[in-house]
Amino acid sequence: MLDINATNDGGKMNVTLDGRIDTTTAPQLEAVLKEKLGNSTELTFDMTNVEYISSAGLRVLLSAQKAMNKQGKMYIKNVCDAVKDIFEVTGFSDILNII
């Protein structure tokens, strides 16, 4: 299960995630991003309560990063050690801006 709280304030989109980002929940996150991202110039994911991310979740983050490379910046904050390890092993820590 994944709870997604997405707000867009003056071109700054904040997405707070709570749960697991896996093959079941990644399409839900992708749909929210497609619906709300629009012309945002900044996208921030708060992953304080994300304990796991699968390859499907990584794909959604990569797609979001590609979109934001064209229109602004993307940040990922409050990443737990387990998810940080996944980012490092897959090389995503070199692609994503983790703060």
Secondary structure, 3 states (H helix, E strand, C coil): CEEEEEEEECCEEEEEEEEEECCCCHHHHHHHHHHHCCCCCEEEEEEEEEEEECHHHHHHHHHHHHHHHHHCEEEEECCCHHHHHHHHHHCHHHHCCEC
